[in-house]
Each structure stands twice: as C-alpha cells, then as structure tokens.
C-alpha cells in the first residue's frame, strides 16, 4: 500500500496519477478524498488528529506527505509541528517509509540564485522557520536511524488544474485569459523558477519507489534558465494571443492591501523571493534518473490547452 496524506491538492493529484506506474494499491487520505484513479482507496480523515494519522498510515509501505495547510502563519505554527510528529511516529510504529514534499522557504535568502540540495539553511521568514523545524525533525530521525525517509523539494509550482495554490495561476494566467492585466509581486526584472506539477508528481513517485533514493534531500526536476517576471508574462500572453499588459505590486503596496485582504498580509514576508533572482537547480535528480524537465514554453502551452481551451 502506498498512501498519500493530503491527496486533494495539486501535487497529491499528480502524484496519484504517477504512482500507477508502480502499484494499483493506492490510498488517498484527506478531509474529502476523491478518486484520481479507478482503483484508488479513499479514506476520510482529519490529519490534525493523532488517531486519524495513525489509522491512515497503518498498512502502508510508503507514506507521501503532500498536505497543504491554509497559508496562514498562526495555522502553520499550530498545525505543522504536531502533524509531522504524529506522521513520524506512525511511520516508525508501522514500519513504513516516508516521502515528504517540501518547499524552499528554509533556504538562506542570499543563496536563491542557483539553489541546490546544499544551499545553506537560514530561513528569513517566520513561515520558513516553521518549515525548517518540520524538515529538521525528519532529518534528525534519519540520522538516528529511526526512520527511512526522503525530502523532495520543489520551487514555486504551476501546472494544469491549479487554483489558489499557484501564485502564477492567480496573478498571470487567469487575468490574461480574460483580457485583464497580469499582476506581479515585486520587480519583473528577476528570474523566477517554477516547477511543473506533472513533473513534480512523476519525480516524487519515482523517488518513493527507488530504494537508494532514501535518506537524502532531492530537488524535483525543474527547467533551467527560468524567465524573468516580464518574460513569464510575455510567454503566457503569447499563448493566449493577448497583449502582455501587467502591473507590479511592490512590498509597500502588498502590505497595504494586506490590511484588507488576509492572504496578501501573509505574502509580505515572502516578498524577498521576488526582489532577486530565484533559480532552482535540479541537476542531482536529472543526472541520477536521466530526466529532462518540461520546458517552460511547453508547460505554459499545456496549462492553457487544458484549463482555458476546453
């Protein structure tokens, strides 16, 4: 049995699709699970409850964590540490492997141009410190030889069928699709990597089913040489045959908007990711598995074809 905790999000859905290359014995766990594949087993659970986590993990060979708690610092502080503690304990008790889908919030802000698995850990944000704590709990258990696990990290991501979980969808794809201006946080002059979600799902499934991939950190395959914000807008507009019009939201404006729009308040501390080059390196994965990430041009085309040309 291979189990996905938090199966309803963008990564969980793509992971469920990809896992069919390895098994038909897939369990999807969330508050309101829905089948991705015909043979999926569904389990409804509140993953903030210890007993639900243990029940979800029981009988599993591999457990994938793709949970996305609401994007709110207070919720993250109250939810992530006890959740990952319960997951680790359940995996140890039921003798199963753990695959943790992670982001790059814990990386030093001075080392975002060329991020790889050795990038220094020094989170510049409060949310980053929460993510650091969670990842460190897993690493500590690996080093004590109490747990077989791996951490799979992604850049910001984009892909088909993504709603609020993708900044690029909300700020660029959607407005350009209806003839409005795109929105870009910070400066449009810096490069910004985005991981394509079907690539992330495929790679996470591959890592989980590769025994010698465990007890390591892996960056998921992400196309090199990312566009700048302006180039992202131009490329997406071209696919829509639209004018590449845009407006920027500097940090001071995001802070003001945050007084009225809660999600914008949460983004203020993350603005550092948009005032410098944000370049994600996945050479380790690509060389180990001989995988070429989906190009940005192809990814954009697939998103537009799937979501806007139905």
Secondary structure as UniProt FT lines:
FT   STRAND          2..5
FT   TURN            7..8
FT   HELIX           10..19
FT   TURN            20..22
FT   STRAND          26..30
FT   TURN            31..32
FT   TURN            38..39
FT   STRAND          41..44
FT   TURN            47..48
FT   HELIX           50..57
FT   TURN            58..59
FT   STRAND          62..65
FT   HELIX           73..93
FT   TURN            94..95
FT   STRAND          97..102
FT   TURN            105..106
FT   STRAND          107..108
FT   HELIX           109..111
FT   STRAND          113..115
FT   TURN            117..118
FT   HELIX           126..143
FT   TURN            144..145
FT   STRAND          149..153
FT   STRAND          157..158
FT   TURN            160..161
FT   TURN            164..165
FT   HELIX           167..168
FT   HELIX           169..173
FT   HELIX           174..177
FT   TURN            178..179
FT   STRAND          182..185
FT   TURN            188..189
FT   STRAND          191..192
FT   STRAND          195..196
FT   HELIX           197..208
FT   HELIX           211..213
FT   STRAND          217..219
FT   HELIX           229..240
FT   STRAND          246..249
FT   HELIX           251..257
FT   TURN            258..260
FT   HELIX           262..267
FT   HELIX           268..274
FT   STRAND          278..280
FT   HELIX           283..289
FT   HELIX           296..308
//
